[in-house]
Amino acid sequence: MKTGVLAFALACAALCQACFHAEDSAIDSQCGKLAATFFQLPVKEQIAKFPKQDLETQFSILICGNQAIHPPAIYLAEPFAQEGSVTVALLKEKLSKPQGDLTVRDIVAVLSEMSRQHTYDVARDVDLMRLVEDHVAAMKDDTWKLSVEHQVKDLRAAH
């Protein structure tokens, strides 16, 4: 009986994992490997290993962790935000291109974390805020859009 339940649970987990994808196909192609390696580590180890990755890899891990791994790895926004201006340069590059709603949501979550940690004055960066607001205005999912608009409003208020 226990073997049958375990096999069923593993099959469901495998099927569920296949249901979740990152919006960016280049990142999504990495999510399966990350799910089998990085996200199998205990959270403490993930947090310790995360900053040791290059910035682009950190971004990919963050996106996979929030869009393809369930429950989402929202805790990765904290270490990603610690680099402040270095991370902002990458996020500006990402925002200079079209992004899906979930990626915009995840980028704004990092910016909110930067503001909370005081690692970067997000609200004072006019170019960054313009990029963010343009992407938020273009979001299609009304629920996520409303949530992200509130985060952006809070970022502006922190100024």
C-alpha positions as CSV (number, residue, x, y, z in Angstrom):
1,M,0.0,0.0,0.0
2,K,2.7,2.5,1.0
3,T,4.7,1.7,-2.2
4,G,1.6,2.4,-4.3
5,V,0.9,5.7,-2.6
6,L,4.5,6.8,-3.0
7,A,4.5,5.8,-6.6
8,F,1.3,7.8,-7.2
9,A,2.7,10.8,-5.4
10,L,5.9,10.7,-7.4
11,A,3.9,10.4,-10.7
12,C,1.7,13.3,-9.7
13,A,4.8,15.4,-8.8
14,A,6.4,14.6,-12.2
15,L,3.2,15.5,-14.0
16,C,2.7,18.7,-12.1
17,Q,6.3,19.7,-12.7
18,A,5.7,19.3,-16.4
19,C,2.7,21.7,-16.2
20,F,4.7,24.7,-15.0
21,H,6.9,26.7,-17.3
22,A,8.8,30.0,-17.3
23,E,7.6,32.6,-19.8
24,D,11.0,33.0,-21.4
25,S,11.7,29.9,-23.5
26,A,15.5,30.3,-23.1
27,I,15.1,30.3,-19.3
28,D,12.4,27.6,-19.4
29,S,14.8,25.2,-21.1
30,Q,17.0,25.5,-18.0
31,C,14.2,25.0,-15.5
32,G,14.1,21.2,-15.8
33,K,17.8,20.9,-14.9
34,L,17.4,23.4,-12.1
35,A,14.4,21.6,-10.7
36,A,16.5,18.4,-10.6
37,T,19.6,20.0,-9.1
38,F,19.4,23.5,-7.5
39,F,15.8,23.2,-6.3
40,Q,16.4,19.8,-4.7
41,L,18.7,21.4,-2.2
42,P,17.3,22.6,1.2
43,V,16.3,26.2,1.1
44,K,19.3,27.2,3.3
45,E,21.7,25.7,0.8
46,Q,19.9,27.3,-2.1
47,I,20.3,30.7,-0.5
48,A,24.0,30.1,0.3
49,K,24.7,28.9,-3.3
50,F,22.6,31.5,-5.1
51,P,25.0,34.5,-4.8
52,K,27.9,32.4,-6.0
53,Q,26.3,32.1,-9.4
54,D,26.9,34.7,-12.1
55,L,24.2,37.4,-12.4
56,E,22.6,36.0,-15.5
57,T,22.4,32.5,-13.9
58,Q,20.9,34.1,-10.8
59,F,18.2,35.8,-12.9
60,S,17.4,32.4,-14.6
61,I,17.2,30.7,-11.2
62,L,15.0,33.4,-9.9
63,I,12.6,33.2,-12.9
64,C,12.5,29.4,-12.8
65,G,12.0,29.5,-9.1
66,N,9.0,31.8,-9.3
67,Q,7.4,30.7,-12.5
68,A,8.2,26.9,-12.9
69,I,8.8,25.7,-9.4
70,H,6.0,25.2,-6.9
71,P,5.7,26.5,-4.3
72,P,7.5,29.5,-5.8
73,A,11.0,30.4,-4.5
74,I,10.1,34.0,-3.7
75,Y,12.9,33.9,-1.0
76,L,15.5,34.3,-3.8
77,A,14.5,38.0,-4.4
78,E,16.3,38.9,-1.2
79,P,19.8,37.7,-2.1
80,F,19.3,38.9,-5.7
81,A,18.5,42.4,-4.5
82,Q,21.6,42.6,-2.3
83,E,23.8,43.6,-5.2
84,G,21.8,46.8,-5.9
85,S,23.2,48.7,-8.9
86,V,24.9,45.7,-10.4
87,T,21.5,43.8,-10.4
88,V,19.7,46.9,-11.7
89,A,21.9,47.1,-14.7
90,L,20.8,43.5,-15.7
91,L,17.2,44.3,-14.9
92,K,17.3,47.4,-17.1
93,E,18.7,45.3,-19.9
94,K,15.8,42.8,-19.4
95,L,13.2,45.6,-19.3
96,S,14.6,47.1,-22.5
97,K,13.0,44.1,-24.3
98,P,9.4,42.8,-24.3
99,Q,8.7,40.7,-21.2
100,G,5.8,38.6,-20.1
101,D,3.5,39.6,-17.2
102,L,5.1,37.1,-14.8
103,T,8.7,38.3,-15.6
104,V,7.6,41.9,-15.0
105,R,6.0,40.8,-11.7
106,D,9.2,39.1,-10.6
107,I,11.5,42.0,-11.6
108,V,9.3,44.4,-9.7
109,A,9.4,42.1,-6.7
110,V,13.2,42.3,-6.8
111,L,13.1,46.1,-7.1
112,S,10.7,46.2,-4.1
113,E,13.2,44.1,-2.1
114,M,16.0,46.5,-3.1
115,S,14.0,49.4,-1.8
116,R,13.2,47.5,1.4
117,Q,16.9,46.6,1.9
118,H,18.1,50.1,0.8
119,T,20.6,48.5,-1.6
120,Y,19.4,50.8,-4.4
121,D,17.2,53.9,-4.6
122,V,14.8,52.5,-7.2
123,A,12.4,55.5,-7.1
124,R,15.1,58.0,-7.9
125,D,16.2,56.1,-11.0
126,V,13.9,57.8,-13.6
127,D,14.9,55.6,-16.5
128,L,14.3,52.4,-14.5
129,M,10.9,53.6,-13.2
130,R,9.9,54.6,-16.8
131,L,10.8,51.1,-18.0
132,V,9.0,49.5,-15.2
133,E,5.9,51.6,-15.6
134,D,5.8,51.0,-19.4
135,H,6.0,47.2,-18.8
136,V,3.3,47.3,-16.1
137,A,1.0,49.3,-18.4
138,A,1.4,46.6,-21.0
139,M,0.5,43.7,-18.7
140,K,-2.4,41.6,-19.9
141,D,-3.4,39.8,-16.8
142,D,-5.5,42.2,-14.8
143,T,-5.0,40.5,-11.5
144,W,-1.2,40.5,-11.7
145,K,-1.3,44.0,-13.2
146,L,-3.2,45.4,-10.2
147,S,-0.8,43.7,-7.8
148,V,2.3,45.0,-9.5
149,E,0.8,48.5,-9.9
150,H,0.5,48.5,-6.0
151,Q,4.1,47.5,-5.7
152,V,5.2,50.3,-8.1
153,K,3.1,52.8,-6.1
154,D,4.9,51.7,-3.0
155,L,8.2,52.1,-4.7
156,R,7.3,55.6,-5.6
157,A,6.1,56.4,-2.1
158,A,9.5,55.2,-0.7
159,H,11.1,58.1,-2.6
